[in-house]
Amino acid sequence: MLDLGAGLLTGLSLIVAIGAQNAFVLRQGLLRRHVGAVVAVCAVSDLVLILAGVAGIGTLVERAPLALEVVRWLGVAFLTAYGVRSLLAARSSSALRTTGAASAALGSTVATAAALTWLNPHVYLDTVLLLGSIASAHGPEGRWWFAAGACAASVLWFAGLGYGARLASGLFARPRAWQVLDVVIGVVMLLIAVSLALR
C-alpha cells in the first residue's frame, strides 16, 4: 500500500502542472466535445509510458539522444503552431461559442491529443525516465505497485479534468472568459515551445 500511495502522489505531482496537454483536455472538457476520446488518449498514453519506464525502457531512451532531439523539434513546431492558433482564435468571435460552433472532427481532436502527448519530450523525461527510476527504488515487486499508483493518478487526473471542466461552464458562458482561456492556452503553448527550443 505504501508503494501504491507513493506512486499515486508522485504521479499526481508530475501531471498536475499546467502544460499543453492539460490545457487541451480542459478546453475540450469546457466545450464538451469528444471528452471521452481525449481523456482516453491521454490516460492510455500515460499508462503505456509509465509501464514502459517501470519495465526499464528508460535506459533505452537515455541511450537514444538523437530520437529525443527529433521529438523535441517536432514538439517545438507543433506547440508553436497550436499556440499561434489559440491566440488567433481569441480574436475571433466564432471561437467563443460553446454551442452552435463547428465541432472539430473526432479524428482531428484525437490526433491533436496524441500529438500533444507523444511530441512532448518532457513526457519521456517525466513518465519514462523519472517515474521509471523512482519505481526501481521500490524493489522488484514494489515497483509494480508504484506503477499502479502512478497509472491511477493519471486516469483520475485526466478524467477529473476533462469531465470536471463542465463545473466551470457557467464562468465560460461569457465570451471574455473564452478569450482569456484561449490567450492563456496560446501563451502556455508558446512558452513550452520556447523552453523546448532553448534546452
Secondary structure, 3 states (H helix, E strand, C coil): CHHHHHHHHHHHHHHCCCCHHHHHHHHHHHHCCCHHHHHHHHHHHHHHHHHHHHHCCHHHHHCCHHHHHHHHHHHHHHHHHHHHHHHHHHHCHHHHCCCCCCCCCHHHHHHHHHHHHHCCHHHHHHHHHHHHHHHHCCHHHHHHHHHHHHHHHHHHHHHHHHHHHHHHCCHHHCHHHHHHHHHHHHHHHHHHHHHHHCC
